[in-house]
Structure formats: structure tokens, C-alpha cells
């Protein structure tokens, strides 16, 4: 967590300066007093400034991201409720309301764009790489089920064609779901190509992957023993 130092004639003035400079409420600051300061003799000689060290709580970035989101949603006609919570390095944004389907858009393109914008804003605030996930209503839950179904259909198609299939662009959480599904198929492998927000999953038929997996799981064959686990004789070697 990055810390900042502020100096002023008094501790209280230093705190107020920190609030203005960091655009933060006092309860969003973790304050450590480095030097209380003193007025010195007759308020002239030996005067020392007050020095404080300040770091920001997670609640500060949560509030800033919430206010930024609120500004975007202010142009939306319907009344919506939203919340922002930082979990680890991911800001989880939840939006709810009666008529919020327009916020999802066709194939989730609108919510994808909103998530992309919030990711840019959040990373400008952060000192380390962070992520933002946006869930509008139960979209992520319903989308999860749909993506898993699509992944299974894609897997079966790649197996029947013994070829490669490039899927449509997806969110990172959707790509992870696809990779999890494809990992269940021995003769298939999957990987991602492209750049956000147009990154895609490629599902590819691969017999070699299956053979390699079998060799790894069979220590007897890996050491060069016969099927019965016996060492080859000198005559047969």
C-alpha cells in the first residue's frame, strides 16, 4: 500500500491537506503521526512543522469507482441500484433494477463495454494491476450456464471434425469457463488469442495431448518397461 507524507503547522492542518490532495474522507485514511510539531520559543525560534504519513483504505477506491459508475448510469432512464466491493485485486460491481436489460445489450456487448471502461478507470487509480467484473442482474449466472453449453457443443464439433474452432470474443471469466470444460476432453486443447476486449478461445483437436497425458499417468511405460512391468531381457534388448 502506497503511503504519502504531508506537512503543515499542525497535525489537524496536515490531515485536512491530505484529504484535499487525495480527495478522501478522514475515515478513508490510515494516519500515522511522524512529527507532532511545535511552535518553538515565542512562536519564532525552533519551530517544527507537523508531519504525518497517510495511506488509503480500500473504501476510498471503492467509493471513487462507485461515483464514477454512478455518473455513467445517471443517463440511464430507469432507476438502478449498484454496489462496488474490492475482493483481493478484483472490484466486483453489482447492478440491479427492474428494467436493466439494455445495460446488458446484444450478446452482452454493452456490459462488456461498461466493464472495459471501469477497468481503465480502476487501474488509473491503483498502484498494482486490478480487475473489474460487472454483473447486471443475474447475467453472469445465466451467462455461465450458456457458456458451458456452448463450450461442450464446440468440443463435440472439434472432435467430430478433428480440427480447430475459433470461438467468439469473451470476457476473461467466460474464457476460463471454456478452458475448464475443454480440459475434460482428452483429445482437445484450448488457448486464447487476441487482445482485450476481443480476445477469443481456440479449441483444437490434438491426439498428441492425449498420448502425452497417458504417458505421464503410466510410470511403468515411462521407464521403458514392458506392459507387464518386467525389465526387458538382454536377448530382446
C-alpha beads as a LAMMPS data file, in Angstrom:
LAMMPS data file: protein, C-alpha beads

237 atoms
236 bonds

1 atom types
1 bond types

-500.0 500.0 xlo xhi
-500.0 500.0 ylo yhi
-500.0 500.0 zlo zhi

Masses

1 110.0

Atoms # bond

1 1 1 0.000 0.000 0.000
2 1 1 1.464 3.329 -1.067
3 1 1 1.920 5.966 1.622
4 1 1 2.093 9.767 1.351
5 1 1 3.666 12.384 3.607
6 1 1 2.090 15.750 4.388
7 1 1 3.449 18.703 6.355
8 1 1 1.641 21.636 7.943
9 1 1 1.727 23.892 11.003
10 1 1 -0.397 21.386 12.962
11 1 1 -1.440 17.740 12.720
12 1 1 -5.046 18.757 12.034
13 1 1 -3.983 21.036 9.189
14 1 1 -1.825 18.243 7.736
15 1 1 -4.826 15.904 7.838
16 1 1 -7.018 18.440 6.065
17 1 1 -4.305 18.895 3.450
18 1 1 -4.160 15.120 2.913
19 1 1 -7.926 14.969 2.481
20 1 1 -7.870 17.705 -0.165
21 1 1 -4.889 16.325 -2.057
22 1 1 -6.148 12.714 -2.063
23 1 1 -9.847 13.582 -2.392
24 1 1 -10.604 11.363 0.587
25 1 1 -12.770 11.355 3.703
26 1 1 -10.950 11.175 7.013
27 1 1 -12.271 7.660 7.745
28 1 1 -10.720 6.529 4.436
29 1 1 -7.251 7.483 5.661
30 1 1 -4.811 5.498 7.770
31 1 1 -2.862 8.241 9.540
32 1 1 0.494 7.903 11.277
33 1 1 1.950 10.937 13.057
34 1 1 5.664 11.262 12.288
35 1 1 6.207 14.632 13.963
36 1 1 3.704 16.472 16.153
37 1 1 5.449 19.771 15.539
38 1 1 6.000 22.654 17.903
39 1 1 5.701 26.441 17.838
40 1 1 9.129 26.948 19.358
41 1 1 10.244 29.764 21.636
42 1 1 7.911 32.761 21.307
43 1 1 6.490 31.094 18.220
44 1 1 9.602 32.096 16.290
45 1 1 12.701 30.104 17.258
46 1 1 12.857 26.277 16.905
47 1 1 9.518 25.995 15.131
48 1 1 8.856 22.479 13.734
49 1 1 6.211 21.500 11.218
50 1 1 3.830 18.649 11.881
51 1 1 4.446 15.636 9.643
52 1 1 2.004 12.791 9.005
53 1 1 2.196 9.655 6.861
54 1 1 -1.042 8.641 5.170
55 1 1 -2.237 5.568 3.285
56 1 1 -5.653 4.978 1.742
57 1 1 -8.153 2.319 2.793
58 1 1 -9.882 0.126 0.184
59 1 1 -13.079 2.044 0.906
60 1 1 -11.579 5.075 -0.859
61 1 1 -11.102 3.348 -4.222
62 1 1 -14.459 1.579 -3.839
63 1 1 -16.167 4.944 -3.359
64 1 1 -14.320 6.572 -6.259
65 1 1 -15.228 3.724 -8.623
66 1 1 -18.835 3.785 -7.374
67 1 1 -19.107 7.544 -8.009
68 1 1 -17.629 7.119 -11.489
69 1 1 -20.123 4.330 -12.246
70 1 1 -22.972 6.432 -10.838
71 1 1 -22.048 9.216 -13.243
72 1 1 -22.253 6.804 -16.177
73 1 1 -25.578 5.354 -15.037
74 1 1 -27.098 8.807 -14.452
75 1 1 -28.015 8.944 -18.152
76 1 1 -29.924 5.678 -17.838
77 1 1 -33.676 6.331 -17.696
78 1 1 -34.590 3.574 -15.253
79 1 1 -33.828 3.543 -11.534
80 1 1 -30.966 1.156 -10.746
81 1 1 -29.072 0.101 -7.639
82 1 1 -25.334 -0.519 -7.748
83 1 1 -22.578 -1.525 -5.364
84 1 1 -18.800 -1.905 -5.602
85 1 1 -16.707 -4.245 -3.457
86 1 1 -12.969 -4.889 -3.661
87 1 1 -12.101 -8.567 -3.160
88 1 1 -8.380 -9.228 -3.440
89 1 1 -7.406 -7.445 -6.646
90 1 1 -10.866 -7.554 -8.211
91 1 1 -13.580 -4.908 -7.940
92 1 1 -16.919 -6.699 -8.055
93 1 1 -19.626 -4.410 -9.399
94 1 1 -23.275 -5.395 -8.984
95 1 1 -26.089 -3.548 -10.792
96 1 1 -29.735 -4.336 -10.160
97 1 1 -33.076 -2.947 -11.285
98 1 1 -36.373 -3.858 -12.900
99 1 1 -35.574 -2.867 -16.483
100 1 1 -31.852 -3.257 -16.928
101 1 1 -31.719 -5.492 -20.000
102 1 1 -30.471 -2.503 -22.042
103 1 1 -27.395 -2.432 -19.819
104 1 1 -26.568 -5.949 -20.961
105 1 1 -27.009 -5.373 -24.676
106 1 1 -26.947 -7.874 -27.507
107 1 1 -24.630 -10.783 -26.623
108 1 1 -23.507 -8.793 -23.569
109 1 1 -21.744 -6.119 -25.642
110 1 1 -22.993 -3.180 -23.550
111 1 1 -21.982 -4.673 -20.209
112 1 1 -18.650 -5.665 -21.801
113 1 1 -18.027 -2.061 -22.814
114 1 1 -19.008 -0.822 -19.340
115 1 1 -16.652 -3.315 -17.722
116 1 1 -13.828 -2.259 -20.035
117 1 1 -14.292 1.426 -19.143
118 1 1 -14.385 0.683 -15.409
119 1 1 -11.221 -1.435 -15.734
120 1 1 -9.381 1.512 -17.288
121 1 1 -10.552 3.899 -14.551
122 1 1 -9.753 1.478 -11.698
123 1 1 -6.238 0.805 -12.988
124 1 1 -5.534 4.521 -13.239
125 1 1 -6.262 4.764 -9.512
126 1 1 -4.398 1.623 -8.462
127 1 1 -0.692 1.127 -7.830
128 1 1 -0.915 -2.505 -8.995
129 1 1 -2.845 -4.312 -11.706
130 1 1 -6.510 -4.782 -10.750
131 1 1 -9.611 -6.172 -12.454
132 1 1 -13.254 -5.151 -12.564
133 1 1 -16.134 -7.575 -13.078
134 1 1 -19.627 -6.244 -13.748
135 1 1 -22.757 -8.274 -13.098
136 1 1 -26.075 -6.838 -14.270
137 1 1 -28.917 -8.662 -12.534
138 1 1 -28.280 -12.409 -12.851
139 1 1 -26.488 -12.005 -16.165
140 1 1 -23.232 -13.670 -15.047
141 1 1 -25.066 -16.703 -13.632
142 1 1 -27.171 -17.160 -16.752
143 1 1 -24.182 -16.450 -18.975
144 1 1 -22.129 -19.072 -17.098
145 1 1 -24.651 -21.786 -17.913
146 1 1 -24.843 -20.695 -21.549
147 1 1 -21.042 -20.521 -21.997
148 1 1 -20.650 -24.031 -20.573
149 1 1 -23.259 -25.341 -23.014
150 1 1 -21.538 -23.567 -25.923
151 1 1 -18.152 -24.961 -24.828
152 1 1 -19.482 -28.536 -24.805
153 1 1 -21.042 -28.087 -28.258
154 1 1 -17.788 -26.615 -29.559
155 1 1 -15.819 -29.511 -28.079
156 1 1 -18.038 -32.094 -29.770
157 1 1 -17.799 -30.251 -33.073
158 1 1 -13.976 -30.080 -32.883
159 1 1 -13.842 -33.802 -32.100
160 1 1 -16.122 -34.759 -34.973
161 1 1 -14.179 -32.586 -37.440
162 1 1 -10.787 -33.379 -35.880
163 1 1 -9.962 -29.738 -36.470
164 1 1 -9.747 -26.272 -34.929
165 1 1 -12.578 -23.911 -33.970
166 1 1 -12.154 -20.218 -33.093
167 1 1 -14.875 -19.030 -30.732
168 1 1 -16.425 -15.555 -30.438
169 1 1 -14.736 -12.915 -28.188
170 1 1 -15.481 -13.443 -24.481
171 1 1 -14.890 -11.953 -21.061
172 1 1 -11.935 -13.381 -19.138
173 1 1 -14.245 -15.274 -16.749
174 1 1 -16.036 -16.804 -19.741
175 1 1 -12.757 -17.901 -21.303
176 1 1 -11.775 -19.573 -18.041
177 1 1 -15.061 -21.494 -18.102
178 1 1 -14.356 -22.675 -21.645
179 1 1 -10.836 -23.822 -20.713
180 1 1 -12.260 -25.760 -17.748
181 1 1 -14.800 -27.511 -19.978
182 1 1 -12.280 -28.334 -22.725
183 1 1 -9.839 -29.777 -20.163
184 1 1 -12.391 -32.554 -19.628
185 1 1 -11.848 -33.785 -23.207
186 1 1 -8.665 -35.864 -23.661
187 1 1 -8.209 -35.208 -27.375
188 1 1 -8.724 -31.436 -27.208
189 1 1 -6.691 -28.451 -26.127
190 1 1 -7.672 -24.789 -25.788
191 1 1 -5.829 -21.487 -25.707
192 1 1 -6.628 -17.786 -26.017
193 1 1 -5.605 -15.412 -28.806
194 1 1 -6.002 -11.689 -29.461
195 1 1 -6.269 -8.647 -27.215
196 1 1 -8.977 -7.386 -24.862
197 1 1 -11.852 -6.830 -25.361
198 1 1 -11.724 -9.045 -28.488
199 1 1 -9.741 -11.965 -27.014
200 1 1 -11.006 -15.361 -28.212
201 1 1 -10.653 -19.026 -27.266
202 1 1 -9.361 -21.531 -29.806
203 1 1 -10.424 -25.160 -29.370
204 1 1 -8.190 -27.576 -31.242
205 1 1 -8.148 -31.340 -31.810
206 1 1 -4.874 -32.833 -30.586
207 1 1 -4.209 -36.578 -30.380
208 1 1 -0.696 -35.924 -29.095
209 1 1 -2.093 -34.247 -25.983
210 1 1 -3.957 -37.457 -25.139
211 1 1 -0.884 -39.642 -25.716
212 1 1 1.293 -37.384 -23.590
213 1 1 -1.260 -37.449 -20.773
214 1 1 -1.296 -41.249 -20.896
215 1 1 2.500 -41.468 -20.707
216 1 1 2.559 -39.148 -17.708
217 1 1 -0.031 -41.245 -15.891
218 1 1 1.747 -44.571 -16.651
219 1 1 5.114 -44.649 -14.810
220 1 1 5.873 -48.230 -15.941
221 1 1 5.766 -47.336 -19.627
222 1 1 7.596 -44.067 -18.967
223 1 1 10.587 -46.033 -17.576
224 1 1 10.610 -48.217 -20.687
225 1 1 9.279 -51.407 -19.002
226 1 1 7.030 -53.830 -20.813
227 1 1 3.251 -53.926 -20.389
228 1 1 3.605 -56.385 -17.524
229 1 1 6.104 -54.155 -15.743
230 1 1 9.093 -56.515 -16.375
231 1 1 12.528 -55.332 -17.420
232 1 1 13.431 -56.415 -20.991
233 1 1 15.884 -59.349 -21.176
234 1 1 19.389 -58.901 -22.639
235 1 1 18.403 -61.017 -25.639
236 1 1 15.405 -58.850 -26.503
237 1 1 17.150 -55.565 -25.794

Bonds

1 1 1 2
2 1 2 3
3 1 3 4
4 1 4 5
5 1 5 6
6 1 6 7
7 1 7 8
8 1 8 9
9 1 9 10
10 1 10 11
11 1 11 12
12 1 12 13
13 1 13 14
14 1 14 15
15 1 15 16
16 1 16 17
17 1 17 18
18 1 18 19
19 1 19 20
20 1 20 21
21 1 21 22
22 1 22 23
23 1 23 24
24 1 24 25
25 1 25 26
26 1 26 27
27 1 27 28
28 1 28 29
29 1 29 30
30 1 30 31
31 1 31 32
32 1 32 33
33 1 33 34
34 1 34 35
35 1 35 36
36 1 36 37
37 1 37 38
38 1 38 39
39 1 39 40
40 1 40 41
41 1 41 42
42 1 42 43
43 1 43 44
44 1 44 45
45 1 45 46
46 1 46 47
47 1 47 48
48 1 48 49
49 1 49 50
50 1 50 51
51 1 51 52
52 1 52 53
53 1 53 54
54 1 54 55
55 1 55 56
56 1 56 57
57 1 57 58
58 1 58 59
59 1 59 60
60 1 60 61
61 1 61 62
62 1 62 63
63 1 63 64
64 1 64 65
65 1 65 66
66 1 66 67
67 1 67 68
68 1 68 69
69 1 69 70
70 1 70 71
71 1 71 72
72 1 72 73
73 1 73 74
74 1 74 75
75 1 75 76
76 1 76 77
77 1 77 78
78 1 78 79
79 1 79 80
80 1 80 81
81 1 81 82
82 1 82 83
83 1 83 84
84 1 84 85
85 1 85 86
86 1 86 87
87 1 87 88
88 1 88 89
89 1 89 90
90 1 90 91
91 1 91 92
92 1 92 93
93 1 93 94
94 1 94 95
95 1 95 96
96 1 96 97
97 1 97 98
98 1 98 99
99 1 99 100
100 1 100 101
101 1 101 102
102 1 102 103
103 1 103 104
104 1 104 105
105 1 105 106
106 1 106 107
107 1 107 108
108 1 108 109
109 1 109 110
110 1 110 111
111 1 111 112
112 1 112 113
113 1 113 114
114 1 114 115
115 1 115 116
116 1 116 117
117 1 117 118
118 1 118 119
119 1 119 120
120 1 120 121
121 1 121 122
122 1 122 123
123 1 123 124
124 1 124 125
125 1 125 126
126 1 126 127
127 1 127 128
128 1 128 129
129 1 129 130
130 1 130 131
131 1 131 132
132 1 132 133
133 1 133 134
134 1 134 135
135 1 135 136
136 1 136 137
137 1 137 138
138 1 138 139
139 1 139 140
140 1 140 141
141 1 141 142
142 1 142 143
143 1 143 144
144 1 144 145
145 1 145 146
146 1 146 147
147 1 147 148
148 1 148 149
149 1 149 150
150 1 150 151
151 1 151 152
152 1 152 153
153 1 153 154
154 1 154 155
155 1 155 156
156 1 156 157
157 1 157 158
158 1 158 159
159 1 159 160
160 1 160 161
161 1 161 162
162 1 162 163
163 1 163 164
164 1 164 165
165 1 165 166
166 1 166 167
167 1 167 168
168 1 168 169
169 1 169 170
170 1 170 171
171 1 171 172
172 1 172 173
173 1 173 174
174 1 174 175
175 1 175 176
176 1 176 177
177 1 177 178
178 1 178 179
179 1 179 180
180 1 180 181
181 1 181 182
182 1 182 183
183 1 183 184
184 1 184 185
185 1 185 186
186 1 186 187
187 1 187 188
188 1 188 189
189 1 189 190
190 1 190 191
191 1 191 192
192 1 192 193
193 1 193 194
194 1 194 195
195 1 195 196
196 1 196 197
197 1 197 198
198 1 198 199
199 1 199 200
200 1 200 201
201 1 201 202
202 1 202 203
203 1 203 204
204 1 204 205
205 1 205 206
206 1 206 207
207 1 207 208
208 1 208 209
209 1 209 210
210 1 210 211
211 1 211 212
212 1 212 213
213 1 213 214
214 1 214 215
215 1 215 216
216 1 216 217
217 1 217 218
218 1 218 219
219 1 219 220
220 1 220 221
221 1 221 222
222 1 222 223
223 1 223 224
224 1 224 225
225 1 225 226
226 1 226 227
227 1 227 228
228 1 228 229
229 1 229 230
230 1 230 231
231 1 231 232
232 1 232 233
233 1 233 234
234 1 234 235
235 1 235 236
236 1 236 237
